[in-house]
C-alpha cells in the first residue's frame, strides 16, 4: 500500500525553535530518507517553497483570476511530503514517528492512504 506522509509547517512554531533545534530537524530528514531508502519503502519526497511564493488560480464564469499567496489564511501550510510504499497503515504510522517534525511540539505528520496515482505515461 502507498501512503503519503504529509508534513504541515507552522512558521510561528518553527520561528520559536532555537537554531540548534531547527538544524536537528533538518538533518533528521537525511537520516529518515536513508532509513526508508534502505528498507525499500521510499517512493519519492518533495519539499515545497514558502506559501508566499504561491499563486491561487480560480476560474469564475470562464474568466481566470490569479492571486498571489496561499488560498486560506491559516497558521499551517503544506510544507512537503514523503510518498512511501509499505505493508500496512501501522508501518506507515511507524515511519511517520521517525520524521523529525513529529517530535516538535505543535507539529505532526499526517498519514494518508493513496487511492490513485497517475503518471505522464498513463
Buried (B, 14 or more C-beta within 10 A) or exposed (E): EBBBBBBBBBBEBBEEBEEEBEEBBEEBBEEBBEEBEEEEBBBEBEEBEEBEEBEEEEEEEEEEEEEEEBEEEEEBBBBBBBBBBBEEEEBBBEBBEBBBBBBBEEBBBEBEEEEEEEEEEE
